[in-house]
Amino acid sequence: MAKDLTVSYPVVITHDNTDVDYPYEVYIPAFEGYTQGRNMANAILMARDFIGLSAMDLREDGKVLPHPGALPNKTQDDQAVMLVDVNVDDYQRQRNQ
């Protein structure tokens, strides 16, 4: 039995006090994409969703997932840098139910 593919990608989460609805902006450098969250936990969940959907699309198209790259440096006081992991196979199974 094949083992599930689990990946980890660095993300940069920036807090914006002026945005009342979605004050957490998430940048995923490996996918050159952005998402948002209502709070830090939701921002991480949205990043996981973005990575999972992107990985599914790439795999369905027969393309290789991007290299995660190095963990970026925090450049502002209102930023958090972290790794977000996704079990791509489990993510796809949940989406296909």
Rosetta silent file (secondary structure, phi, psi, omega in degrees, C-alpha in Angstrom):
SEQUENCE: MAKDLTVSYPVVITHDNTDVDYPYEVYIPAFEGYTQGRNMANAILMARDFIGLSAMDLREDGKVLPHPGALPNKTQDDQAVMLVDVNVDDYQRQRNQ
SCORE:     score description
SCORE:     0.000 S_00000001
   1 L     0.000  132.894 -179.913    0.000    0.000    0.000 S_00000001
   2 L   -73.599  144.075  178.835    1.347    3.413   -0.958 S_00000001
   3 L   -81.367  143.100  177.862    1.975    5.924    1.779 S_00000001
   4 L   -61.440  147.309  175.762    0.002    9.186    1.704 S_00000001
   5 L   -85.941  117.624  174.482    1.792   12.253    0.405 S_00000001
   6 E  -116.388  130.854 -178.705    2.238   14.837    3.154 S_00000001
   7 E  -124.084  155.888  174.631    3.860   18.165    2.308 S_00000001
   8 E  -129.654  130.982  179.423    4.905   21.214    4.337 S_00000001
   9 E  -128.119  141.475  175.697    5.133   24.688    2.883 S_00000001
  10 E   -73.026  144.562  175.364    6.255   27.941    4.452 S_00000001
  11 E  -133.976  155.338  175.628    3.700   30.714    4.744 S_00000001
  12 E  -119.270  119.330  179.601    3.868   34.342    5.812 S_00000001
  13 E  -108.855  123.643 -178.987    0.878   35.619    7.779 S_00000001
  14 E  -114.032  130.585  178.988    0.484   39.369    8.093 S_00000001
  15 E   -92.677  128.547  179.855   -1.976   40.974   10.508 S_00000001
  16 L  -118.737  105.631 -177.900   -3.799   44.051    9.197 S_00000001
  17 L   -63.842  -19.263 -176.752   -5.657   45.966   11.936 S_00000001
  18 L   -82.886  -17.165  179.593   -7.605   47.968    9.361 S_00000001
  19 L   -93.367  109.831 -175.485   -9.397   44.931    7.870 S_00000001
  20 L   -74.934  -38.440 -174.594  -12.286   44.110   10.189 S_00000001
  21 L   -82.017  -46.681 -177.678  -13.547   40.968    8.410 S_00000001
  22 L  -132.698   76.507 -174.595  -10.316   39.223    7.350 S_00000001
  23 L   -77.557   -2.764 -179.309   -7.395   40.842    9.183 S_00000001
  24 E  -113.288  113.028  177.417   -4.946   37.994    8.486 S_00000001
  25 E   -98.508  132.694 -177.557   -3.417   37.853    5.005 S_00000001
  26 E  -115.855  126.960  175.183   -1.544   34.669    4.138 S_00000001
  27 E  -110.881  128.830  178.644    1.116   34.472    1.440 S_00000001
  28 E  -111.959   94.576 -173.017    2.239   31.039    0.223 S_00000001
  29 H   -56.675  -41.129 -176.609    5.507   31.722   -1.671 S_00000001
  30 H   -61.051  -30.138  179.774    5.873   28.276   -3.299 S_00000001
  31 H  -104.097   -0.297 -176.988    2.492   28.700   -4.999 S_00000001
  32 L    48.329   45.630 -176.937    2.776   32.485   -5.361 S_00000001
  33 E  -129.737  163.175 -179.459   -0.690   32.701   -3.865 S_00000001
  34 E  -127.643  151.791  169.549   -2.639   34.527   -1.194 S_00000001
  35 E  -147.814  179.579 -177.229   -5.564   33.730    1.057 S_00000001
  36 E  -136.417  164.401  176.312   -7.099   35.361    4.143 S_00000001
  37 E  -146.308  156.438  178.965   -8.352   34.451    7.596 S_00000001
  38 L   -77.653  -29.822  177.262  -10.590   35.837   10.331 S_00000001
  39 L  -149.914 -179.689 -175.556   -8.047   34.957   13.029 S_00000001
  40 H   -62.109  -44.222 -179.469   -4.691   33.168   13.196 S_00000001
  41 H   -62.538  -42.427  179.081   -6.226   29.679   13.431 S_00000001
  42 H   -67.338  -36.016  177.941   -8.535   30.384   10.501 S_00000001
  43 H   -62.836  -41.275  177.980   -5.622   31.822    8.489 S_00000001
  44 H   -65.939  -43.059  177.643   -3.662   28.575    8.981 S_00000001
  45 H   -60.629  -42.664  179.469   -6.727   26.537    7.998 S_00000001
  46 H   -67.050  -36.064  176.174   -7.180   28.668    4.863 S_00000001
  47 H   -64.529  -43.397  178.416   -3.491   28.232    3.989 S_00000001
  48 H   -61.231  -41.127  178.254   -3.866   24.467    4.361 S_00000001
  49 H   -64.404  -44.111  179.538   -6.932   24.593    2.098 S_00000001
  50 H   -60.727  -47.656 -179.267   -5.087   26.693   -0.501 S_00000001
  51 H   -64.504  -44.473 -179.688   -2.120   24.310   -0.511 S_00000001
  52 H   -60.831  -47.251  179.314   -4.354   21.233   -0.615 S_00000001
  53 H   -64.665  -42.917  179.879   -6.443   22.501   -3.540 S_00000001
  54 H   -63.426  -43.069  179.724   -3.369   23.683   -5.443 S_00000001
  55 H   -64.721  -41.378  177.763   -1.592   20.360   -4.912 S_00000001
  56 H   -60.400  -46.510 -179.574   -4.669   18.423   -6.054 S_00000001
  57 H   -60.706  -45.191 -179.912   -4.937   20.504   -9.220 S_00000001
  58 H   -63.176  -44.435 -179.839   -1.256   20.075  -10.056 S_00000001
  59 H   -64.364  -40.556  178.417   -1.350   16.316   -9.487 S_00000001
  60 H   -63.356  -31.180  178.442   -4.518   15.942  -11.592 S_00000001
  61 L   -86.337    3.381  179.436   -2.726   17.796  -14.416 S_00000001
  62 L    73.334   21.226 -179.273    0.270   15.460  -14.065 S_00000001
  63 L   -99.332  157.916  179.267    2.522   18.263  -12.830 S_00000001
  64 L   -83.533  142.429  175.932    5.095   18.179  -10.047 S_00000001
  65 L   -68.669  146.131  179.931    4.412   20.042   -6.814 S_00000001
  66 L   -67.025  152.977  175.235    6.644   23.080   -6.291 S_00000001
  67 L   -67.434  136.899 -177.985    9.640   22.828   -3.991 S_00000001
  68 L   -60.569  -31.069 -177.563    8.759   24.326   -0.598 S_00000001
  69 L    76.373  176.565 -179.565   11.806   26.575   -0.559 S_00000001
  70 L   -75.602  155.264  174.934   13.441   28.057    2.487 S_00000001
  71 L   -68.071  119.404 -178.518   11.488   29.479    5.386 S_00000001
  72 L   -64.670  157.004  174.843   11.256   33.212    4.616 S_00000001
  73 L   -80.118  142.722  173.307   12.519   35.774    7.103 S_00000001
  74 L   -70.626  127.377 -176.532    9.989   37.758    9.070 S_00000001
  75 L  -110.077  -12.533 -178.483   10.296   41.304    7.771 S_00000001
  76 L  -136.642  154.794  179.830    7.670   43.148    9.808 S_00000001
  77 L   -64.998  -25.424 -177.793    6.514   43.099   13.428 S_00000001
  78 L   -91.983   18.515 -178.900    2.965   42.231   12.324 S_00000001
  79 E  -113.464  150.519  170.931    4.109   39.047   10.518 S_00000001
  80 E  -128.688  137.235  178.467    4.377   35.408   11.503 S_00000001
  81 E  -117.356  130.604 -177.949    6.320   32.872    9.446 S_00000001
  82 E  -155.989  169.163  173.747    5.546   29.169    9.806 S_00000001
  83 E   -97.466  138.741  175.339    5.252   25.838    8.054 S_00000001
  84 E  -118.193  125.999 -178.803    1.813   24.522    7.144 S_00000001
  85 E  -103.018  150.419  178.476    1.485   20.803    6.503 S_00000001
  86 E  -142.860  128.831  168.980   -1.096   19.044    4.350 S_00000001
  87 E   -85.638  101.709 -171.986   -1.711   15.358    3.788 S_00000001
  88 H   -63.372  -41.246 -179.389   -2.585   15.742    0.100 S_00000001
  89 H   -66.769  -42.593  177.361   -4.102   12.272   -0.291 S_00000001
  90 H   -65.136  -40.711  178.327   -6.265   12.644    2.818 S_00000001
  91 H   -58.882  -45.041 -179.571   -7.270   16.130    1.691 S_00000001
  92 H   -66.372  -39.959  177.392   -8.373   14.742   -1.679 S_00000001
  93 H   -60.393  -41.461 -179.707  -10.305   11.886   -0.060 S_00000001
  94 H   -66.445  -38.700 -179.821  -12.203   14.383    2.112 S_00000001
  95 H   -70.378  -29.198 -176.960  -13.005   16.589   -0.887 S_00000001
  96 L   -85.947   -1.688 -179.806  -14.263   13.636   -2.949 S_00000001
  97 L   -75.058    0.000    0.000  -16.818   12.484   -0.356 S_00000001
